[in-house]
């Protein structure tokens, strides 16, 4: 099992990491897959074994009371900007896309398979947060709001925070529609730098341009264009905008779509895939 580090610094009270896809007990997403989400295709028993193995390895080497093992707190994720403060295990399932705590014994978890897991740590106040940032959550500024909620509940200062943006789909593979670009442009002054537009090539059109003449000026129909979103940079810019220092923001170079051998990717696997976790907690 390979757990990817958050690179947030070594603190004896902090547990954090990003899971990968190998080293588990699931078979439906390739043999030995570490699926950590209760998906419709996988057996619940396999996921429970995967979670137990993952948490055991994640906590290995940390001094903890065996009688009070950390509890895993998850969400029913809804691509929102809803963030929950928790200080104990919730009595009923929570819906939203962010969790924050300063209570020891809780491991906060976000599940992903292309969207970004974001971890925030306040070393001075011993507080942590985890956030699920797809394009919808990013447009709703969940990273910015995560910093705001940590300030509200814990008195965290942005300049003290450390942030890790984990593996997710990168701009090389994240083609989106014009409607997504329009939403970003309506929200962010820096939206232009988040998109790359590529005009698709057509060898037949290039060889026989006269076949594609139209009556509309300038005489040729336009080639379709692909729009690629840099979701990592979009969330980095949000953190910078609220005062998190650039040197305190770590970003993973791993693209889920490119590294489908190591990571789950909803796009690469046409929707039939497992879920990884981004986790942070306090001993």
Buried (B, 14 or more C-beta within 10 A) or exposed (E): BBBBEBEBEEBEEBBBBBBBBBBBBBEBBBEEBBBBBBBEEBBEEBBEBBBEBBBEBBBEEEEBEEEEEBEBBBBEBEBBBBBBBBEEEEEEEBEBBBBBBBBBBBBBBBBBBBBBBBBBBBBEBBBBBBBBBBBBBBBBBBBBBBBBBBBEBBEBBBEBBBBBBBBBBBBEBBBBEEEBBEBBBEEBEBBEEBBBEEEEEEEEBEEEEEEBEEEEEEEEEEEEEEBBBBBBBBBBBBBBBBEBBEEBBBBBEBBBBBBBEBBBBBBBBEEEBBBBBBBBBBB
